């Protein structure tokens, strides 16, 4: 996957959404939880980028 060098809020949110979508299609609970934690990390990154852009 080719991603730009600069992560934007939109990219971070899109990554979180993709991970959550994939988590919903998995029956392995442990893997689902790991994907949800990764999605949470992307949401945190989006929040950080949003705050940084406001400054």
C-alpha positions in Angstrom: 0.0 0.0 0.0 1.4 3.4 -1.0 0.6 6.1 1.5 1.8 9.6 1.3 4.7 10.7 3.6 2.4 13.0 5.5 -0.4 11.6 7.5 -3.5 13.7 7.6 -6.5 13.6 9.8 -8.5 12.2 6.9 -6.0 9.4 6.4 -5.9 8.6 10.1 -9.7 8.4 10.2 -9.8 6.3 7.0 -7.3 3.8 8.5 -9.3 3.5 11.7 -12.5 3.0 9.7 -10.8 0.3 7.6 -9.6 -1.5 10.6 -13.0 -1.4 12.3 -14.7 -2.7 9.2 -12.3 -5.6 9.0 -12.7 -6.3 12.7 -16.4 -6.7 12.1 -15.8 -9.4 9.5 -13.6 -11.6 11.7 -14.8 -14.3 14.1 -11.5 -14.5 16.0 -12.2 -12.4 19.1 -8.5 -11.8 20.0 -7.7 -10.6 16.5 -10.9 -8.4 16.5 -9.8 -6.8 19.8 -6.3 -6.1 18.4 -7.8 -4.5 15.3 -10.0 -2.4 17.5 -7.0 -1.2 19.6 -5.2 -0.3 16.4 -8.2 1.7 15.2 -8.2 3.5 18.6 -4.6 4.4 18.0 -5.4 5.9 14.6 -8.2 7.9 16.2 -5.7 9.2 18.7 -3.4 10.2 15.9 -6.2 12.0 14.2 -7.0 13.9 17.4 -3.4 14.9 17.8 -3.1 16.0 14.1 -6.4 18.0 14.5 -5.1 19.8 17.6 -1.7 20.4 15.9 -3.4 21.9 12.8 -5.5 24.2 15.0 -2.4 25.6 16.7 
